[in-house]
Amino acid sequence: MENQSSSPAPLSARSASSTPAALTDVATLRSQARQHVEQGAVTAGYSADREQVLKLLNEALATELVCVLRYRRHHFMARGIHGQSVGAEFMVHSNEEQGHADQLAARIVHLGGEPDFSPDHLSARSHAEYVAGDTLAQMIRENLVAERIAIDSYRDMVRYLGDSDPTTSTLLKQILSVEEEHADELADLLEGMPTP
């Protein structure tokens, strides 16, 4: 009896997902690159809804900026036996969130948009809230809540983009990874703190 499981399935029987997509020929690449040159990085191969991506990126930018401000306030307001060490951690997080904001703003410009830094619009577009917090435990908890919101927001955006904008998707995944680290660090800080 012949062992049929050891031989690979014929190409026609393989799933469509295992066959690589066809590459664009060089002549087409050259021709497309000369069209709409003023659009910079947004080429004919860009398949995402650019306006929607810009809206999402500006919402993410607002979220990061609100987090920068909240973390900085908490840095300066941290009091108590753990205030100095926790406050220092808040400043580290604030600086990292500022870096995320800068990356998002740069990506918005790459896609031909304008980053919205207007203070009048930040809280309306931000997914996270700006909550001052009265105690160190409340500050940690509010920052953890904001990080958890950011995590789910970035996951949603990555899923939404799929393969349509790999550069933005990669950027969001990198930011998401740092937000997960922040959440883990804050959860550790929250352990042993009195509950509000």
C-alpha contacts under 8 A as a table, 3 or more apart, distances in Angstrom:
res1	aa1	res2	aa2	distance
3	N	6	S	6.25
4	Q	7	S	5.97
5	S	8	P	7.56
9	A	13	A	6.00
9	A	14	R	6.31
10	P	13	A	5.36
10	P	14	R	6.60
11	L	14	R	5.28
14	R	18	S	6.89
15	S	18	S	5.65
15	S	19	T	7.43
16	A	19	T	5.60
17	S	20	P	7.34
24	T	28	T	6.56
24	T	29	L	6.54
25	D	28	T	5.50
25	D	29	L	6.38
26	V	29	L	5.00
26	V	30	R	6.16
27	A	30	R	5.19
27	A	31	S	6.16
28	T	31	S	5.03
28	T	32	Q	5.99
29	L	32	Q	5.27
29	L	33	A	6.09
30	R	33	A	5.23
30	R	34	R	6.65
31	S	34	R	5.50
31	S	35	Q	6.93
32	Q	35	Q	5.30
32	Q	43	T	7.48
32	Q	44	A	6.34
33	A	36	H	7.63
33	A	37	V	6.80
33	A	43	T	6.85
33	A	44	A	7.74
34	R	37	V	5.84
36	H	39	Q	5.76
36	H	43	T	7.83
37	V	40	G	5.86
39	Q	42	V	5.47
39	Q	43	T	7.15
39	Q	111	L	7.94
39	Q	112	G	6.65
40	G	43	T	7.22
40	G	110	H	7.32
40	G	111	L	7.83
40	G	112	G	7.58
41	A	110	H	6.14
41	A	111	L	6.52
42	V	45	G	7.83
42	V	46	Y	6.02
42	V	110	H	7.76
42	V	111	L	6.01
42	V	112	G	7.60
43	T	46	Y	5.52
44	A	47	S	7.75
46	Y	164	S	6.85
46	Y	165	D	6.74
47	S	164	S	5.11
47	S	165	D	6.95
48	A	53	V	7.30
48	A	161	L	6.97
48	A	164	S	4.87
48	A	165	D	5.96
49	D	52	Q	5.41
49	D	53	V	6.18
50	R	53	V	5.00
50	R	54	L	6.09
50	R	111	L	7.35
51	E	54	L	5.12
51	E	55	K	6.24
52	Q	55	K	5.01
52	Q	56	L	6.20
53	V	56	L	5.08
53	V	57	L	6.06
54	L	57	L	5.03
54	L	58	N	6.09
54	L	108	I	6.08
54	L	111	L	7.51
54	L	113	G	6.45
55	K	58	N	5.19
55	K	59	E	6.26
56	L	59	E	5.05
56	L	60	A	6.19
56	L	157	M	7.51
57	L	60	A	4.93
57	L	61	L	6.01
57	L	104	L	6.37
57	L	105	A	7.90
57	L	108	I	6.67
58	N	61	L	4.83
58	N	62	A	6.15
58	N	104	L	7.75
58	N	105	A	7.76
58	N	108	I	7.56
58	N	115	P	6.18
58	N	116	D	6.31
58	N	125	R	7.65
59	E	62	A	5.10
59	E	63	T	6.19
59	E	125	R	5.09
59	E	126	S	5.61
59	E	127	H	7.09
60	A	63	T	4.97
60	A	64	E	6.19
60	A	101	A	7.89
60	A	104	L	7.47
60	A	126	S	6.87
60	A	127	H	7.53
61	L	64	E	5.17
61	L	65	L	6.21
61	L	100	H	7.86
61	L	101	A	5.21
61	L	104	L	6.01
61	L	105	A	6.83
61	L	115	P	7.70
61	L	116	D	7.84
61	L	126	S	7.76
62	A	65	L	5.11
62	A	66	V	6.13
62	A	101	A	7.95
62	A	116	D	7.77
62	A	117	F	7.40
62	A	122	L	5.01
62	A	123	S	7.12
62	A	125	R	5.89
62	A	126	S	4.77
62	A	127	H	7.86
63	T	66	V	5.25
63	T	67	C	6.21
63	T	122	L	7.53
63	T	123	S	7.93
63	T	125	R	7.24
63	T	126	S	4.11
63	T	127	H	5.53
63	T	128	A	5.71
63	T	150	A	7.59
64	E	67	C	5.02
64	E	68	V	6.16
64	E	97	E	5.56
64	E	98	Q	6.83
64	E	100	H	6.78
64	E	101	A	5.57
64	E	126	S	7.80
65	L	68	V	4.92
65	L	69	L	6.34
65	L	97	E	7.22
65	L	98	Q	6.73
65	L	101	A	6.43
65	L	122	L	7.54
66	V	69	L	5.20
66	V	70	R	6.14
66	V	122	L	6.93
66	V	123	S	7.02
66	V	126	S	6.89
66	V	128	A	7.25
66	V	129	E	7.30
66	V	130	Y	6.31
67	C	70	R	5.04
67	C	71	Y	5.92
67	C	94	S	6.94
67	C	97	E	6.77
67	C	128	A	7.39
67	C	130	Y	7.30
67	C	143	N	7.83
67	C	146	A	7.49
68	V	71	Y	5.34
68	V	72	R	6.14
68	V	93	H	7.79
68	V	94	S	4.58
68	V	95	N	7.12
68	V	97	E	5.72
68	V	98	Q	6.04
69	L	72	R	5.15
69	L	73	R	6.21
69	L	94	S	7.43
69	L	130	Y	7.99
70	R	73	R	5.22
70	R	74	H	6.20
70	R	130	Y	5.91
70	R	131	V	7.07
70	R	132	A	6.86
70	R	143	N	7.86
71	Y	74	H	5.03
71	Y	75	H	6.03
71	Y	90	F	5.28
71	Y	91	M	6.44
71	Y	93	H	6.95
71	Y	94	S	5.26
71	Y	143	N	7.34
72	R	75	H	4.92
72	R	76	F	6.45
72	R	90	F	6.79
72	R	91	M	6.02
72	R	94	S	6.12
73	R	76	F	5.34
73	R	77	M	6.09
73	R	132	A	7.45
74	H	77	M	4.93
74	H	78	A	5.66
74	H	87	G	6.66
74	H	90	F	6.66
74	H	132	A	7.29
74	H	133	G	7.98
74	H	139	M	6.42
75	H	78	A	5.58
75	H	86	V	7.65
75	H	87	G	4.17
75	H	88	A	6.45
75	H	89	E	7.82
75	H	90	F	5.28
75	H	91	M	5.72
76	F	87	G	6.86
77	M	87	G	7.74
78	A	83	G	4.60
78	A	84	Q	6.79
78	A	86	V	7.09
78	A	87	G	5.32
78	A	135	T	7.76
78	A	136	L	5.89
79	R	82	H	7.10
79	R	83	G	4.22
79	R	84	Q	7.09
79	R	135	T	7.78
79	R	136	L	6.65
80	G	83	G	4.86
80	G	84	Q	7.89
80	G	136	L	7.64
81	I	84	Q	7.61
82	H	85	S	5.71
82	H	86	V	5.99
83	G	86	V	5.31
83	G	87	G	5.57
83	G	136	L	7.05
84	Q	87	G	5.08
84	Q	88	A	6.12
85	S	88	A	5.14
85	S	89	E	6.44
86	V	89	E	5.01
86	V	90	F	6.27
86	V	189	L	7.62
87	G	90	F	4.98
87	G	91	M	6.44
88	A	91	M	5.16
88	A	92	V	6.45
89	E	92	V	5.07
89	E	93	H	6.27
90	F	93	H	5.13
90	F	94	S	6.08
91	M	94	S	4.88
91	M	95	N	6.18
92	V	95	N	5.26
92	V	96	E	6.33
93	H	96	E	5.06
93	H	97	E	6.10
93	H	182	H	7.09
94	S	97	E	5.10
94	S	98	Q	6.22
95	N	98	Q	5.03
95	N	99	G	6.34
96	E	99	G	4.98
96	E	100	H	6.37
97	E	100	H	4.95
97	E	101	A	6.23
98	Q	101	A	4.96
98	Q	102	D	6.25
99	G	102	D	5.09
99	G	103	Q	6.28
100	H	103	Q	5.06
100	H	104	L	6.15
100	H	175	I	6.54
101	A	104	L	5.13
101	A	105	A	6.09
102	D	105	A	5.09
102	D	106	A	6.17
103	Q	106	A	5.15
103	Q	107	R	6.26
103	Q	171	L	7.96
104	L	107	R	5.07
104	L	108	I	6.19
105	A	108	I	5.10
105	A	109	V	6.42
105	A	114	E	7.77
105	A	115	P	5.21
106	A	109	V	5.18
106	A	110	H	6.25
107	R	110	H	4.88
107	R	111	L	6.28
107	R	168	T	7.26
108	I	111	L	5.23
108	I	112	G	6.54
108	I	113	G	5.12
108	I	114	E	6.17
108	I	115	P	6.00
109	V	112	G	5.01
109	V	113	G	4.99
109	V	114	E	5.81
109	V	115	P	6.97
110	H	113	G	7.33
116	D	121	H	7.80
117	F	121	H	7.73
117	F	122	L	7.16
118	S	121	H	5.50
118	S	122	L	6.48
119	P	122	L	5.31
119	P	123	S	7.88
120	D	123	S	7.56
121	H	124	A	5.49
121	H	125	R	6.33
122	L	125	R	5.44
122	L	126	S	5.91
123	S	126	S	5.13
123	S	129	E	7.16
123	S	130	Y	7.68
126	S	129	E	7.01
127	H	149	I	6.93
127	H	150	A	7.22
127	H	153	S	7.67
128	A	146	A	5.14
128	A	149	I	6.30
128	A	150	A	7.08
129	E	146	A	6.93
131	V	142	E	6.58
132	A	139	M	6.94
133	G	136	L	7.51
133	G	138	Q	5.10
133	G	139	M	4.89
133	G	142	E	7.15
134	D	138	Q	6.33
134	D	139	M	7.08
135	T	138	Q	5.14
135	T	139	M	6.24
136	L	139	M	5.04
136	L	140	I	6.22
137	A	140	I	5.18
137	A	141	R	6.10
137	A	190	L	6.53
137	A	193	M	5.86
137	A	194	P	6.62
137	A	195	T	6.92
137	A	196	P	7.19
138	Q	141	R	4.99
138	Q	142	E	6.00
138	Q	196	P	6.73
139	M	142	E	5.20
139	M	143	N	6.18
140	I	143	N	5.22
140	I	144	L	6.10
140	I	186	L	6.23
140	I	189	L	7.27
140	I	190	L	6.37
141	R	144	L	4.99
141	R	145	V	6.13
141	R	186	L	7.65
141	R	190	L	6.97
142	E	145	V	5.05
142	E	146	A	6.20
143	N	146	A	5.02
143	N	147	E	6.16
143	N	186	L	7.50
144	L	147	E	5.04
144	L	148	R	6.19
144	L	182	H	7.79
144	L	183	A	5.51
144	L	186	L	5.82
144	L	187	A	6.92
145	V	148	R	5.12
145	V	149	I	6.28
146	A	149	I	5.05
146	A	150	A	6.20
147	E	150	A	4.96
147	E	151	I	6.08
147	E	179	E	5.97
147	E	180	E	7.39
147	E	182	H	6.92
147	E	183	A	5.67
148	R	151	I	5.02
148	R	152	D	6.38
148	R	179	E	7.96
148	R	180	E	7.87
148	R	183	A	6.69
149	I	152	D	5.37
149	I	153	S	6.08
150	A	153	S	4.94
150	A	154	Y	6.01
150	A	176	L	7.70
150	A	179	E	7.04
151	I	154	Y	5.34
151	I	155	R	6.17
151	I	176	L	5.88
151	I	179	E	6.22
151	I	180	E	6.59
152	D	155	R	5.04
152	D	156	D	6.11
153	S	156	D	5.15
153	S	157	M	6.27
154	Y	157	M	5.01
154	Y	158	V	6.12
154	Y	172	L	6.22
154	Y	173	K	7.38
154	Y	176	L	6.03
155	R	158	V	5.15
155	R	159	R	6.21
155	R	173	K	7.85
155	R	176	L	7.39
156	D	159	R	5.15
156	D	160	Y	6.05
157	M	160	Y	4.92
157	M	161	L	6.14
157	M	169	S	7.79
157	M	172	L	7.74
158	V	161	L	5.24
158	V	162	G	6.24
158	V	169	S	5.41
158	V	172	L	6.70
158	V	173	K	7.10
159	R	162	G	5.26
161	L	164	S	5.53
161	L	165	D	5.99
161	L	166	P	7.76
161	L	169	S	6.51
162	G	165	D	7.21
162	G	166	P	7.66
162	G	169	S	7.53
163	D	166	P	5.67
163	D	169	S	7.99
165	D	168	T	5.67
165	D	169	S	6.15
166	P	169	S	4.89
166	P	170	T	5.95
167	T	170	T	5.20
167	T	171	L	6.31
168	T	171	L	5.06
168	T	172	L	6.14
169	S	172	L	5.13
169	S	173	K	6.13
170	T	173	K	5.08
170	T	174	Q	6.26
171	L	174	Q	5.18
171	L	175	I	6.34
172	L	175	I	5.07
172	L	176	L	5.93
173	K	176	L	4.87
173	K	177	S	6.18
174	Q	177	S	5.24
174	Q	178	V	6.73
175	I	178	V	5.27
175	I	179	E	6.28
176	L	179	E	5.00
176	L	180	E	6.19
177	S	180	E	5.19
177	S	181	E	6.45
178	V	181	E	4.98
178	V	182	H	6.23
179	E	182	H	4.96
179	E	183	A	6.22
180	E	183	A	5.08
180	E	184	D	6.21
181	E	184	D	5.10
181	E	185	E	6.17
182	H	185	E	5.11
182	H	186	L	6.09
183	A	186	L	5.12
183	A	187	A	6.05
184	D	187	A	5.13
184	D	188	D	6.31
185	E	188	D	5.13
185	E	189	L	6.30
186	L	189	L	4.91
186	L	190	L	6.07
187	A	190	L	5.05
187	A	191	E	6.54
188	D	191	E	5.43
189	L	192	G	7.77
189	L	193	M	7.62
190	L	193	M	5.38
